[in-house]
Amino acid sequence: MRNEIANFRNCKSIAIMGGTFDPIHYGHLVTAEAVRHRFHVDKVVFIPTGRPAHKSHKEVTHNEHRYLMTVLATMRNENFEVSRIEIDRPGTTYTIDTIEQLKKMCRPDVRLYFITGADAIHQIMSWKEPERLLSLCDFVAVTRPGYQKNQMFEEIGEIQEKYASRIHYMEVPALAISSSDIRTRAQRGMPIQYLLPQEVEDYIHKFGLYQNERKDEVKFMLPIEVMQEKLQSALSVKRYIHTMGVSEEAVRLAEIYGTQADRQKAKVAGLLHDCAKDYPKELRQRFCKEYKVKMDEILEQQPDLIHPFLGAEVAKREYKIKDEDILNAIRYHTTGRAGMSILEKIVFIADYIEPNREQFEGLDEARRLAYLDLDMAMRFILEQTIDFVKERGRLLHPLSLEALEYYKNK
């Protein structure tokens, strides 16, 4: 954020190019440059959307993919910047919040131009705090050639009359290119070359974006390197070292007990098992409410047990994990449960025996059993954990007791 402040403090005027950029294409870039030239703005700031309210029902490619594609597309133009304002903001994204946050990063007298499609002008009054929004920035409504502007003027007459000086119109021929068409073409194996920058096309092919999933593929979207970068900023150094140890240990166990797919899943589940562990109390409570994490009596009284259940929801939304086996491995890595899958057992055990653990009573035996029999290791670790919890007068989650009973009877 400090870099963004440095970039914007000297700007007298800025154009804001918001969008899902799924993917970004030449239509976006041509529009941005046309607006920059016409209004003589110092910078055009591309802001990939986080969770836009008007598209909450649609499946959108993960934030990090869309952000990185936007960076690649704009990096050769010194007048273009890319901001993480919206993708780093939790919860639903509203334009008014973005404008107010951006204004705080600029000089007091900065003039802001918000670039949007002409169709969106019809909907402005349904946005959050529309009148305040119209008072804070100018709107540049861009259209394709041949767009029926007269009809639009009639439909937005009330807005036009009150805010005439704050709404501008531009025709941009390159807007005939659309992100949805590029996605469709990619899904069908059709060429997308010359519709978007080569760097973005290469990125799409590298990570297999917009291709139909195969049944034998692990269902996660983010590259491992991106997951690790996000975790480094979300976790303490000690927690991150533990996380890497769990991931490596889970892969070793999967090499013995699982398939090749299980090894991939084990690596990802191990990486993400504590993804919500270091959230501050207030943020944890907010996410639990937003993500509808079911809070039973034990979780209410024992907050330390919340993070695996919240972590599964964070993995689903923030890391775009779709594989239910991975999500369940994260969800039950602390409590365990009866009838766990191989992957669930692997992550549960890896969390207990990972190589960075300081020595404690029972650790060596747990490690020995882990490489002998998963179910024997599960029973031993559950017994050790339950005894530990009881000795310290903490509350036990019923899932742990059910799990122990299950493995005693196997």
Beta strands, then each sheet from edge to edge (+ up, - down):
strand 1: 13-19
strand 2: 43-48
strand 3: 80-82
strand 4: 111-117
strand 5: 138-143
strand 6: 167-171
sheet 1: 3+ 2+ 1+ 4+ 5+ 6+
end
